[in-house]
């Protein structure tokens, strides 16, 4: 399926260790001809870590997409009826944001963009990155997996010995997951053994 001309929202939440895997996938969407609309959570906007400073991440996103960032809930709300997206990607999706999405809480620009996309009956692609997917957040993960319009980038345990509850998406499969989601299909297999 061609992504040329497709309007794809790309939301990032605070799993800073995953950004190096996510940014190249954002570039692939742009290279495939998609109109990528960047949306960032408040954590992405404000948090400096040993994985990089917030300002550097924001500049890199702007450079990749050629667009200003959607960084507030009021800026994300028009992605509903006024400026609809064909698909919304959230990658990385932290356990915190996953639990909020699964329980219909909308307290960030990324979650508002997802809600707006669902409102329009369009797919939302999720790239999880959470230390408690097989812990307390397991119920939220399963709730989202059973929810209409939610599609998952294949994911698996990233360190079963040291972090047995942690699961992370294989971000290299983001593009084919989006292509399938635009046809309302879940790429398979969803649960994988990570390298």
ABEGO torsion letter per residue (X at the ends): XBABGBBBBBBBBABAAAAAAAAAAAAAAAAAGBBBBBBBBAAAAABBBAAEBAAAAAAAAAAAAGBBBBABAAAAAAABAABBBABBBBOBBBAAAAAAAAAGBBABAAAAAAAAAAAAGBBBBBBBBBAAAABAAAAAAAAAAABBGBBBBBBBBABAAABAABBBBBAAAAAAAAAAAAAGBBBOBABBBBX
